Amino acid sequence: MDWTVYWWGRNDAAADCRKGTDCAMAILKRLAETGRPPLTFTFDGRACTALAGDTVLTAVLTQVDHLRHSEFGGAPRAGFCMMGACQDCWVQLEDGDRVRACSTYIEPGMRLQSVPLAPASTPGSLAATAWPEDDAP
């Protein structure tokens, strides 16, 4: 279902983005399956549209050029293995929960953010206190 969206080459609009203008250029372009029902979600407070059956990764990357920033230097990240093995596509929901963007389907009204909340320092906070991958053997 999701595999009908492909990487595509950047065009001259990328030069405008490097000049500091407020733009977010998608790095995926939908080529097929455009007839699925649309749904809305937010990414970093920006209203976005996806199609039912898209993964979070596809939904986000058809809107912008990155999913999150690396915790080891701040470089933009856009997923790597696309099958849930590499841990590169974790993205945080506005309520503090984290999901793997490559294997989680987008849901109507989902509120995603590229910058994670700080771990909770007070009980009852919505921020994550432990990352899901910390439980892995």
N, C-alpha and C positions, 0 to 999 in steps of 0.2 A: 504494500500500500504506500509506504513512505518512500520507496525507492524510485519513484518517478520524479523526484526533485534532485537536481544535479548541481554540482559546483559550476560556477560560470566565471568568466574573465571579467575583471574590473574594467571600467571605461574611464572617460575623462572626468566623470563626476568624482572619482577618487581624489583628483588633484584639488578640487574645491574643498573636500573634507580636510585635507592636510593643511589648508590655509586657515583653519580654525573656525569655519562656518559650522553652524549647528545642523549636522546632518548625520544620518545613520544609514549607511548603504548596505542593503542585504547582500549576503554572499551566496544565497541559494535562490534559484529561480524555478518556479513551478512550471513544468512542461506538460504535464498530463494530470488526469484525475481532477480537473477543475470543477466538476459538477457536484462534488460532495458538499453537504450543507456547511455554510460558514458559521463560525462562532467567534466571540470576542474574548480577549484576555488582556492583561496589562503587563508590561515589562518595564521596570524602573519608572512606574507611574505613567507610562505612555500607552494609550489605547492602541491595541493591535488586533488584527483579524487573522484567523487560521481556518483550516478546514477540519471537520470532524474526521477522526482517524489519524491526524498528524501526531507525531511525538512532540514533546516539548522542544526538543532540539530543532526539529524541522520548523515548528511554528515560530521560534525565535529567530533562527537564521534566515528565514524568508523575510524578516523585517529589518534586522541589523547585522553588523559584521562580527559580533562576538557574543558569547554566552555569559562569560564572567571574566574576572582577572585572576591571574595566578597568585596564590598566596606566597609564592617564592620569588617575588620581584615585581609583580604587578602587570606582567605582560598579558595582553588579551588572549583568551582561550576560546576555542570553538568546538570542543569535542575532539576525540582522536580516533578511537577504535570503532565507534558507532555500534557497539554490541554489548556494552555494560561491563567490560573487563578492565578498562584502564583507569577508572575513577576520575577522569578528566572533565566529565560533564555534570558534576554535581552542581545544582543551582538551588537557591533558597527561595522558598515561598515567603510571602509577606508575614505570615504568622510564625515564622522561624523554622518550620519543617524544611528538610532538604530532600530533594528527589534527583534521581538520575535522569537527565534530560533525554538521553538516547533511548530509554526503555519505558518512559512514563508518557502516557497519552495526555495531550492537552485537554483541559476541561473548560466548559463555558465559565467565564468569570474568574479563572485562575489568575492570581496576582503574584508575579515573579519578580525577582530582583537580582541584578548582577553582583551587587556588593553584599556579602553576608552580614548578618547581625552578629554582634559580639556575643560570645558565650555568656549565658546568664550569670549574673553575680548575685542576684537576689531571688529568693523563692517566688514562684508564681509568674516570673517573666516569660514572655513568649519566645525569647531567644533560645536556641539550641544549647544544651549543656554538654552534649557529646555528639560527635559526628557518627552517622550510621556505619561508616567503614571502620570505626574503632572497635566494633564488635566482631569483626572478621578474625578468623583464626590466624 
